[in-house]
Amino acid sequence: MKKMQGRSQEQILAVENELGAHNYAPLDVILSRGAGVWVWDIDGRKYMDCLSAYSAINQGHCHPRIHAALVAQSQRLALTSRAFHNDQLAGFYEDVCALTGAHKVLPMNSGAEAVESALKVVRKWGYEVKGIPADQAEIIVCENNFHGRTITIVGFSTDPNARDHFGPFTPGFKTVPFGNTHALEQAITPNTAGFLVEPIQGEAGVIIPPNGYLKQVREICNRNQIVLILDEIQTGLGRTGKLLAEEHEHIVADMTLIGKALSGGMYPVSAVLSSRETLGVLQPGQHGSTFGGNPVACAVARMALKVLIEEGMIENAERMGKRFMAGLETVHNPLIREIRGRGLMMAVEFHPEAGNVKTVCNALKQRGILVKETHEFILRFAPPLIITESEVDWALDRIIPVLSSHG
């Protein structure tokens, strides 16, 4: 086996280009180490990570307590499948339910698996509880959503890049504008089983709905016997300054989907959180996952949740988010359309005439800041929740001049 150590960046990228599928367009930086909010490339250059693996690294890179939990459990028992019980699953259930108020938990691996699981459960609930005629269940989703990359999920995406040439798609979905409760009400029929929505649309560019939107959505779903599914895979677990983004409007979803930071970036872990009534429709053999709820996943997730609470990361996200946003709002550039954010989930959107913001990503990389664009004209900033005041100020000292000069 050939070793990568000692190869140049150009050599490594050439191997990736030749042998790997071209389904990503990453920034030209090859990372080899991480600690806290910092990462280092193969040549030893240090960067602040302002993407956090799309919010999977909320607790920071290589958090020592999460890492210790991973190592300890992997040395004892890694996988049993769900054919047998393991001694970590019940504790995981208890910790998640105590923290979130959920009544039932369905553990999975990836965010997309959590979404697919929720869709299956809601359809089954629609037939068995609501009484929708067989194979007629409808689920309402929002324009510009991002819930994953499976065939079913991309089938109800409005992003042509995600949909084109992947059909035919799964039927049974209706699309409405995000943030528009009137459109939601108009789309509802007696066959509507669920409404799937992100509290804040992350991949769309940190799009925040109008104040009161989720509260109105909750009321509409209650009136029409519809399961409200909140995809909190990016927004959840402290990212917006609350444990769950739904807390900003004091609501509780019927199903809440979490993942990414559920393991602090150490292991693929996701979960469907639900009421007894909704998840109660599943019976043995009707859904599952070989790795879902495995001992390592459970041990890692339990510690990831523990450090999130014990180390005050959620409260820090609220404080540092305000500080970061205040700094971004000092940028003076007429080509900036909007600066928005909640907690440490922020975005700067440029007008199209400013040009593709990939150039901004490259300029920031040269100054030690790693970010990634979305939809050509939007930059997202989402550093780990452990970021300090001095680190926020260090970042802003480099970000503000670059944003001010773009275009």
C-alpha positions in Angstrom: 0.0 0.0 0.0 1.4 3.4 -1.0 1.8 6.0 1.8 0.4 9.5 1.5 3.0 10.8 4.0 5.6 12.9 2.3 3.6 13.6 -0.8 2.9 17.2 -1.8 -0.6 18.7 -1.9 -0.5 18.6 -5.7 0.3 14.8 -5.7 -2.5 14.0 -3.2 -5.1 16.0 -5.1 -4.0 14.4 -8.4 -4.8 10.9 -6.8 -8.2 12.1 -5.6 -9.0 13.5 -9.0 -8.0 10.3 -10.8 -9.5 7.7 -8.5 -12.4 9.4 -6.7 -15.9 10.3 -7.9 -16.2 14.0 -8.6 -19.2 14.6 -6.4 -17.6 17.3 -4.3 -15.7 20.5 -5.1 -13.7 21.1 -1.9 -11.4 24.0 -1.1 -7.8 23.2 -2.0 -6.6 22.5 1.4 -5.6 19.1 2.8 -6.2 18.8 6.5 -4.3 16.4 8.7 -5.0 17.4 12.3 -7.5 19.3 14.4 -8.0 20.5 18.0 -10.8 22.7 19.2 -11.6 25.4 16.6 -8.3 24.9 14.8 -7.1 22.6 12.0 -3.7 22.1 10.4 -2.9 21.1 6.8 -0.3 18.6 5.7 2.3 21.4 5.5 1.7 22.5 9.1 -0.3 25.7 8.3 -3.0 26.5 10.9 -6.5 27.5 10.2 -9.7 28.4 12.1 -12.5 26.1 11.1 -15.6 28.3 10.5 -17.6 25.5 8.9 -17.5 22.8 11.6 -18.2 20.0 9.1 -21.6 21.5 8.5 -22.3 21.7 12.3 -21.1 18.2 13.1 -18.1 19.5 15.1 -20.1 21.7 17.5 -18.0 20.5 20.4 -14.8 21.2 18.6 -12.3 19.0 16.8 -11.1 15.9 18.7 -12.8 16.8 22.0 -10.8 14.8 24.5 -13.7 13.5 26.6 -15.6 12.3 23.4 -12.4 10.8 22.1 -11.9 8.9 25.3 -15.4 7.5 25.2 -14.9 6.3 21.6 -11.6 4.6 22.5 -12.9 3.0 25.7 -16.1 1.6 24.2 -14.4 0.4 21.0 -12.0 -1.7 23.1 -14.9 -3.3 25.0 -17.7 -3.9 22.4 -18.2 -2.2 19.0 -21.2 -3.9 17.3 -23.8 -6.5 18.1 -26.5 -5.5 15.6 -30.0 -5.0 17.1 -30.4 -8.8 17.1 -29.2 -8.5 20.7 -29.3 -5.9 23.4 -26.2 -3.9 24.3 -25.4 -2.2 27.6 -25.2 1.4 26.1 -28.5 1.7 24.3 -30.8 2.1 27.3 -28.5 4.8 28.7 -28.5 6.6 25.4 -32.3 6.6 25.3 -32.4 7.9 28.9 -29.9 10.7 28.2 -31.6 11.9 25.0 -35.1 11.8 26.4 -34.1 13.5 29.7 -32.4 16.3 27.7 -35.0 16.8 25.0 -38.3 15.7 26.5 -38.7 13.1 23.8 -40.9 10.0 24.6 -39.4 7.6 22.1 -36.1 7.5 20.2 -35.1 5.7 17.0 -31.3 5.6 16.5 -29.8 5.6 13.1 -26.5 6.6 11.5 -26.7 9.5 9.1 -28.9 12.5 8.9 -30.4 11.3 5.6 -31.3 8.0 7.3 -33.1 9.9 10.1 -35.1 11.8 7.5 -36.0 8.6 5.5 -37.0 6.9 8.8 -39.3 9.8 9.7 -40.9 9.7 6.3 -41.6 6.0 6.6 -43.0 6.4 10.1 -45.2 9.3 9.2 -46.7 7.5 6.2 -47.4 4.4 8.4 -48.9 6.7 11.1 -51.1 8.3 8.4 -52.6 5.0 7.4 -52.9 3.3 10.8 -53.8 6.3 13.1 -55.2 9.0 10.9 -57.0 6.6 8.5 -55.6 7.9 5.2 -56.5 5.5 2.3 -53.7 3.1 1.4 -50.9 4.6 -0.7 -52.5 8.0 -0.7 -50.5 9.7 2.1 -49.0 13.1 1.4 -46.1 14.9 3.1 -45.6 18.6 2.6 -42.1 20.0 2.3 -40.6 23.5 1.6 -38.9 25.1 -1.3 -35.1 25.3 -1.1 -35.1 22.5 1.5 -32.1 20.3 2.1 -32.7 17.0 3.9 -30.1 14.7 2.4 -29.2 13.0 -0.8 -31.2 9.8 -1.2 -33.5 9.3 -4.2 -36.6 10.1 -2.2 -35.1 13.2 -0.6 -33.7 14.7 -3.8 -37.0 14.0 -5.4 -38.7 16.7 -3.3 -35.7 19.1 -3.6 -36.2 22.3 -5.6 -32.4 22.4 -6.4 -31.9 21.3 -10.1 -28.4 20.3 -9.3 -29.7 17.8 -6.8 -32.6 16.5 -9.0 -31.5 16.5 -12.6 -31.1 13.0 -14.1 -31.8 11.1 -10.9 -35.5 10.4 -11.5 -38.0 8.9 -11.5 -38.8 10.0 -8.0 -41.0 8.8 -5.1 -44.5 10.3 -5.3 -46.5 11.7 -2.4 -44.8 15.1 -1.7 -46.1 18.7 -2.1 -43.9 21.7 -2.0 -44.7 25.1 -0.5 -42.7 28.3 0.0 -40.6 28.4 3.3 -41.9 30.8 5.9 -45.4 31.0 4.3 -48.1 29.6 6.6 -50.9 30.6 4.2 -49.4 28.4 1.5 -49.1 25.5 4.0 -52.7 25.7 4.8 -53.7 25.8 1.1 -51.7 22.7 0.5 -53.3 20.6 3.2 -55.8 17.9 2.2 -57.5 15.0 4.2 -54.5 12.9 3.0 -51.8 15.1 4.5 -49.9 13.0 7.0 -46.9 15.3 7.8 -45.1 18.5 7.3 -41.3 18.3 7.1 -39.4 21.6 7.6 -36.0 23.0 8.8 -36.3 25.6 11.6 -33.6 27.5 9.7 -32.7 26.5 6.2 -29.0 25.8 6.4 -27.9 24.7 2.9 -30.1 27.3 1.4 -27.9 30.0 3.0 -29.1 30.3 6.7 -32.6 31.4 5.7 -34.5 32.4 8.9 -38.3 32.3 8.7 -40.5 35.2 10.0 -40.9 35.5 13.7 -43.8 33.3 14.8 -43.7 31.1 11.8 -43.0 27.8 13.7 -45.6 28.7 16.3 -48.2 29.1 13.6 -47.1 26.0 11.9 -47.5 24.1 15.1 -51.1 25.4 15.4 -51.9 24.5 11.8 -50.6 21.0 12.3 -52.6 20.5 15.5 -55.8 21.7 13.8 -55.4 19.3 10.9 -54.0 16.2 12.7 -50.7 16.5 10.9 -47.3 15.3 12.2 -44.9 18.2 12.4 -41.4 17.0 11.6 -38.5 19.4 12.4 -35.2 18.6 10.7 -32.7 19.9 13.4 -29.8 18.0 12.0 -27.9 21.2 11.4 -29.8 23.6 13.7 -30.0 21.3 16.7 -27.6 20.6 19.7 -26.7 24.2 20.4 -25.9 25.7 17.0 -28.5 28.5 17.3 -27.9 29.3 21.0 -30.6 26.8 22.2 -30.4 23.1 22.6 -33.0 22.8 19.7 -34.0 25.7 17.4 -37.7 25.0 18.1 -37.1 26.4 21.6 -36.8 29.9 20.1 -40.6 29.8 19.5 -41.4 27.6 22.5 -42.9 24.8 20.5 -42.4 21.0 20.5 -42.4 19.1 17.2 -44.1 15.7 16.9 -40.8 14.4 15.5 -37.4 16.0 15.8 -34.4 14.8 13.7 -30.9 15.2 15.1 -27.5 14.0 13.9 -24.2 15.6 13.1 -23.1 17.0 16.4 -24.9 14.1 18.2 -21.4 12.5 18.1 -19.2 15.6 18.1 -17.9 14.5 14.7 -16.4 11.3 16.1 -18.8 8.8 14.6 -21.9 8.7 12.4 -24.9 8.9 14.7 -28.4 10.3 14.2 -31.8 9.9 15.8 -35.5 10.4 15.4 -37.1 11.8 18.5 -40.8 11.4 18.8 -44.0 11.0 20.7 -45.1 7.5 21.8 -48.0 7.7 19.4 -46.0 8.4 16.3 -43.0 6.1 16.7 -45.3 3.5 18.3 -46.5 2.4 14.9 -43.2 0.6 14.2 -43.3 -3.1 15.0 -40.3 -5.6 14.9 -39.0 -6.2 11.4 -40.5 -3.2 9.8 -37.5 -0.9 10.0 -34.0 -1.0 11.2 -30.2 -0.6 10.7 -27.3 -2.9 11.4 -25.2 -0.1 12.9 -28.1 2.0 14.3 -27.8 2.1 18.1 -24.5 0.2 18.2 -22.5 0.5 21.5 -19.8 2.8 20.2 -22.4 5.2 18.7 -24.3 5.2 21.9 -21.3 5.8 24.1 -20.0 8.5 21.9 -23.3 10.3 21.6 -23.9 10.2 25.4 -20.6 11.9 26.0 -21.1 14.4 23.2 -24.4 15.4 24.8 -22.8 15.5 28.2 -20.0 17.9 27.3 -22.4 20.1 25.3 -24.3 20.7 28.6 -21.6 20.5 31.2 -19.2 22.8 29.4 -21.7 25.5 28.7 -21.4 25.3 24.9 -25.0 26.2 24.2 -24.9 29.4 26.2 -21.5 30.2 24.7 -23.0 29.8 21.2 -25.6 32.5 22.0 -23.0 34.9 23.4 -20.3 34.4 20.8 -23.0 34.4 18.0 -24.0 37.9 19.1 -20.4 39.0 19.2 -19.6 37.5 15.7 -22.8 39.0 14.2 -22.0 42.4 15.6 -18.6 42.3 13.9 -20.0 41.1 10.6 -22.5 43.9 10.7 -19.7 46.5 10.6 -18.8 45.4 7.1 -19.4 48.2 4.6 -19.9 46.8 1.1 -22.8 47.9 -1.1 -22.6 44.5 -2.9 -23.8 42.7 0.3 -27.5 41.9 0.1 -28.0 40.7 3.7 -26.2 39.6 6.8 -28.2 37.2 9.0 -27.8 34.6 11.7 -28.9 33.0 14.9 -26.4 31.9 17.5 -23.3 30.6 15.7 -25.2 29.9 12.4 -24.5 33.0 10.2 -24.4 33.9 6.6 -23.4 36.8 4.4 -25.3 37.0 1.1 -23.9 39.1 -1.8 -25.8 40.4 -4.8 -25.1 38.3 -7.9 -23.1 41.2 -9.5 -20.4 40.7 -6.8 -19.5 37.4 -8.5 -19.0 34.0 -7.1 -17.9 34.0 -3.5 -15.4 31.1 -4.0 -12.9 33.9 -4.4 -13.7 35.1 -0.9 -13.2 31.5 0.5 -9.8 31.4 -1.1 -8.9 34.9 0.2 -9.9 33.9 3.7 -8.0 30.6 3.4 -4.9 32.7 2.8 -5.6 34.5 6.1 -6.1 31.4 8.1 -10.0 31.1 7.9 -11.7 28.1 6.4 -15.3 28.7 5.1 -17.3 27.3 2.2 -19.8 29.0 -0.1 -23.3 27.9 -0.9 -25.4 28.8 -3.9 -22.5 30.9 -5.4 -23.3 34.2 -3.6 -23.6 33.1 0.1 -20.9 32.6 2.7 -21.7 30.7 5.9 -19.9 31.1 9.1 -20.4 28.3 11.7 -17.4 27.8 14.0 -17.4 25.3 16.8 -19.5 26.3 19.8 -16.4 26.3 22.0 -15.0 29.5 20.3 -13.8 32.2 22.7 -14.1 36.0 22.6 -10.4 36.3 21.6 -10.9 33.8 18.8 -14.0 35.5 17.5 -12.1 38.8 17.4 -9.1 37.1 15.7 -11.5 35.8 13.0 -13.3 39.1 12.5 -9.9 40.9 12.1 -9.4 38.8 9.0 -12.9 38.4 7.8 -14.0 42.0 7.8 -11.4 43.4 5.4 -12.0 40.5 2.9 -15.8 41.0 2.9 -15.4 44.7 2.6 -13.3 44.5 -0.5 -15.1 41.7 -2.4 -16.5 42.7 -5.8 
